[in-house]
Amino acid sequence: MNSVRRTVLLLIAALVYAHPASAQYTDQRAFDELGGAKEFARRRGQLVNAIKPGFAILFARIDDPEATLYREDNDFYYFTGISDPGAVLVVDGDSGETKLYEQEQLPRIKVLAGANLLGLPPSEQARYGFTSVQSLNDLGWNLALLTSRPGGALWARLGYSDQVDRARNEVGLLQAFNNAHPFGDRASRDRDVVVSLRERFPQMQLHDLAPVIDQLRNIKTAAEIEILRRNGQLSAAGIRTAIARARPGMYEYQVAAHATFSFTMAGAQGVAYPAVVASGPNAIALHYFSNRRQMQPDDLVVFDFAADLHHLAMDITRTFNVSGKFSAEQAKWYAVVLEAQTAVIDMLRPGNTYEQAIEAGRRVFEKSGVVDQWAAGDFPGHFVGESTHDVNVPPNAVGRASTIWWAPSGPVIAGQVVAVEPTITFEDKYLHIRIEDTVLITPAGPEVLTNGVPKTLDDIQALVGSDRTVGGR
């Protein structure tokens, strides 16, 4: 064996058998800033109290998506802070014990992707708050022991997961669309997990864990609030930069690129949803994501975009004329939408209800002669958190039934985070006005997390194209 080949083999062996300093896909900084092992243990303790005398099981994602960073299942991440494909969390409501099960990795996989938590030394596992990380090979046996106890119940998520850019029901609708296709994939992992649990443990009472999780996730912790504040600032800075560089002749994707660069440079791990840069005739499509059109003078542009930071999303929309000056009609309806948004936000105080906030916005639209554009009495927005369309208190239990599954209702509660986005649309004129901000409910009232982007008529007009350092004239 020549010396070069020997050196290469020794290097490979060192890589294979070395213990990496952190888990495979877990963001150590995010884990620590969300409160670290102590905070995630506290959340699991809340889960224990909710499921006694049974046990709960939660699954990490298995798929590693195409050409983008792995983002963990929201519910699994909420209780672990861990990102490891294929992991399973089991929480025992009787003993309070939690166990994490993970796949045993081939040496080659460790070289390619790094170790998962199971592949780390016990000291590193303990740092993440787990004294028991076991092989997935042991899961079946241990579940058999848990299910043999009399009088217990098995708690699992019986419905759909949510994703960074989709609510639980939106994920369900996409699956229904898939099922309706003659050659679609008729199975979803969410459904397969439930079917498998019922087949394996027919003697167990199966309870839906999602409502328990949603109640916990709906009220943000102090650490989550600080991260949401940071995300509000960095997302606003990206939107502000992009609008300041927007001008006729640019392509929609170039506006999105300026914001994306700003998000990434500020430390965001990704985006909360694909950018909407909808100009001209594209403006009337609420979720237009193509962004391939070249913007023309006096185009109205709806710009809806925000970052994902530490597994917490943000939501911002601004509407502007790419030439920097609204037409008289655009300005008229912009003023109405802004007045309605201001009225709604002002009502977001503990002691009020979301129904009162709805009515405040509706009155503005009624006064302006467009009450028919107010969406059937629903709140003009949604909760925000791990998902941009975050979990609701199930199912609108504290208020009236909403026609939109994520629309808040009932009492306004400190610690909730909501996006407020009233809109006016005239399709025949390619006119769509949307102004959206993400708002934290504090004991003292609403705190607009995204107020770093101007939105008064004069301020937004002054911002458009004001930065001439990039592609300027």
C-alpha positions, -999 to 999 in steps of 0.1 A, spaced: 0 0 0 15 33 -10 18 62 15 -8 84 -2 -35 56 -2 -27 48 34 -31 84 44 -65 86 27 -77 55 43 -66 66 78 -84 99 72 -116 82 62 -113 59 93 -109 90 115 -140 106 101 -160 74 104 -152 68 141 -150 103 154 -179 117 173 -191 150 159 -197 178 183 -234 183 176 -264 164 162 -269 159 125 -293 187 116 -300 204 149 -292 241 151 -274 244 184 -278 281 186 -315 279 180 -318 252 207 -300 273 233 -318 305 225 -352 288 227 -343 280 263 -321 249 259 -326 215 275 -344 229 306 -371 246 284 -378 216 262 -380 194 293 -406 218 308 -427 215 276 -425 177 278 -436 180 315 -467 199 303 -474 171 279 -470 145 307 -496 164 328 -520 165 299 -519 128 290 -519 110 324 -524 80 327 -513 72 292 -484 78 269 -478 99 238 -458 93 207 -445 119 182 -426 114 150 -399 134 133 -400 138 96 -384 111 75 -380 129 42 -351 151 34 -367 176 10 -352 184 -24 -325 211 -26 -335 229 6 -326 226 43 -343 200 64 -369 216 87 -382 194 114 -419 185 121 -433 214 141 -448 193 169 -418 171 173 -395 201 173 -417 219 199 -410 192 225 -374 184 217 -356 212 199 -340 183 179 -339 180 141 -332 143 132 -349 126 103 -367 94 114 -366 101 152 -395 91 175 -403 106 209 -422 86 235 -435 104 266 -448 83 295 -476 101 313 -474 77 343 -437 79 351 -429 112 334 -401 95 315 -393 105 280 -373 85 255 -359 94 221 -355 66 195 -333 71 165 -319 51 136 -286 34 139 -264 51 113 -240 33 89 -205 47 92 -208 61 57 -239 81 66 -221 97 95 -194 108 71 -219 122 47 -244 139 70 -229 139 105 -241 119 135 -277 119 148 -282 122 185 -279 84 190 -244 86 174 -232 112 199 -214 105 232 -237 103 263 -225 137 275 -237 153 243 -270 135 245 -275 148 280 -267 183 269 -298 181 247 -318 169 277 -320 132 270 -306 106 293 -321 78 272 -315 78 235 -322 43 221 -321 26 188 -353 24 167 -348 -13 169 -360 -12 205 -391 9 198 -415 -20 191 -405 -39 222 -409 -9 245 -442 1 230 -454 -34 236 -445 -30 273 -463 4 275 -494 -9 258 -496 -40 281 -504 -17 311 -541 -18 321 -562 14 317 -538 34 297 -544 55 266 -522 61 235 -519 97 224 -508 105 189 -515 132 163 -545 118 145 -548 146 119 -523 163 98 -490 180 106 -485 216 98 -456 230 78 -438 263 78 -461 277 51 -492 256 56 -518 251 84 -528 216 93 -560 218 73 -541 232 43 -518 201 44 -550 180 45 -564 198 15 -533 192 -5 -535 155 4 -571 155 -7 -560 170 -40 -534 143 -43 -559 116 -36 -583 130 -62 -557 126 -90 -561 93 -108 -524 85 -104 -518 105 -71 -501 90 -41 -531 81 -20 -512 76 12 -498 103 35 -474 96 63 -497 112 88 -525 88 79 -502 58 77 -489 64 112 -524 64 126 -534 33 106 -503 15 118 -508 24 155 -544 11 153 -534 -21 137 -505 -28 161 -523 -18 193 -561 -25 188 -565 -28 226 -555 8 232 -577 38 234 -563 62 208 -566 99 216 -558 129 194 -527 147 207 -531 177 183 -556 197 204 -533 194 234 -503 205 214 -522 234 198 -532 248 232 -496 249 243 -482 262 210 -508 290 208 -493 309 237 -457 318 231 -430 315 257 -407 344 267 -379 330 246 -401 325 216 -413 361 219 -378 374 219 -370 354 187 -402 365 171 -392 401 178 -358 395 162 -375 379 132 -399 408 129 -369 432 128 -348 412 103 -378 404 81 -388 441 81 -353 451 72 -353 427 42 -386 439 29 -376 475 34 -343 470 15 -361 452 -14 -388 479 -18 -361 506 -17 -344 489 -46 -375 482 -67 -380 501 -99 -397 496 -133 -378 472 -155 -367 449 -127 -380 414 -126 -402 403 -97 -376 377 -87 -350 404 -83 -371 421 -57 -374 388 -38 -337 382 -41 -328 414 -23 -350 404 6 -338 368 7 -301 380 8 -310 403 36 -327 376 56 -298 352 52 -272 377 61 -291 385 93 -290 348 103 -324 334 92 -324 297 85 -348 301 56 -381 317 45 -415 315 61 -431 309 26 -422 315 -10 -420 351 -19 -451 368 -35 -440 396 -58 -471 401 -77 -470 430 -102 -496 442 -127 -521 415 -137 -504 391 -112 -515 413 -83 -550 398 -80 -537 362 -74 -535 360 -36 -506 335 -35 -487 342 -67 -453 326 -64 -439 325 -100 -422 359 -98 -410 358 -134 -426 390 -148 -407 422 -156 -423 451 -138 -436 479 -159 -440 516 -150 -469 523 -127 -475 486 -119 -491 480 -86 -470 454 -67 -481 432 -38 -450 421 -19 -457 393 7 -426 378 22 -408 370 55 -381 349 71 -380 318 92 -358 322 123 -352 294 149 -382 275 137 -405 306 141 -421 323 111 -431 359 104 -456 374 79 -454 408 62 -471 423 31 -467 457 16 -484 471 -16 -468 498 -36 -466 514 -71 -433 504 -86 -429 540 -100 -432 554 -65 -465 572 -68 -500 557 -64 -527 567 -88 -556 585 -72 -577 554 -71 -549 532 -57 -543 558 -30 -580 559 -21 -583 522 -15 -548 520 1 -560 545 27 -591 524 34 -571 492 39 -546 509 62 -574 525 83 -591 491 87 -558 474 96 -551 501 122 -586 497 137 -583 459 140 -548 461 155 -560 487 181 -586 462 194 -560 434 200 -559 439 237 -565 414 265 -601 418 276 -613 423 241 -624 396 216 -614 389 181 -651 394 172 -647 430 184 -616 435 163 -635 421 133 -663 445 138 -639 475 140 -624 466 106 -658 459 91 -671 493 101 -642 510 81 -651 489 50 -688 497 55 -682 534 58 -661 532 25 -688 514 6 -670 481 2 -684 461 31 -690 433 7 -652 428 5 -650 420 42 -646 382 43 -679 369 57 -672 382 92 -639 364 97 -609 379 113 -586 393 86 -556 372 94 -543 342 113 -521 331 142 -483 330 135 -457 308 152 -438 277 141 -460 279 110 -469 310 92 -506 299 94 -501 287 129 -522 264 151 -556 277 164 -571 268 198 -591 237 188 -615 240 171 -624 277 176 -636 264 210 -636 298 227 -656 316 200 -680 312 171 -672 287 143 -651 303 116 -654 297 79 -616 298 78 -599 272 99 -570 293 111 -590 325 118 -588 335 155 -620 339 175 -629 344 211 -609 363 237 -577 381 228 -550 365 250 -515 378 259 -488 357 243 -507 351 211 -492 363 179 -514 372 149 -511 385 114 -535 412 104 -541 415 67 -573 432 54 -575 434 16 -595 451 -12 -596 436 -47 -610 448 -80 -601 421 -104 -612 440 -136 -587 467 -127 -559 444 -116 -561 462 -83 -554 444 -51 -544 462 -19 -530 442 10 -512 455 41 -501 429 66 -482 430 99 -475 404 125 -487 415 160 -477 402 195 -505 405 221 -489 418 253 -507 425 287 -504 462 277 -519 458 242 -507 451 206 -470 452 197 -464 453 159 -434 431 154 -430 442 118 -433 480 121 -398 484 106 -414 486 72 -431 519 65 -468 518 56 -483 552 57 -491 563 21 -464 590 20 -438 568 37 -443 538 14 -442 561 -17 -409 577 -5 -394 543 1 -399 528 -34 -367 530 -54 -350 552 -29 -318 531 -28 -299 538 -60 -268 519 -49 -278 487 -67 -289 489 -103 -297 525 -99 -300 552 -125 
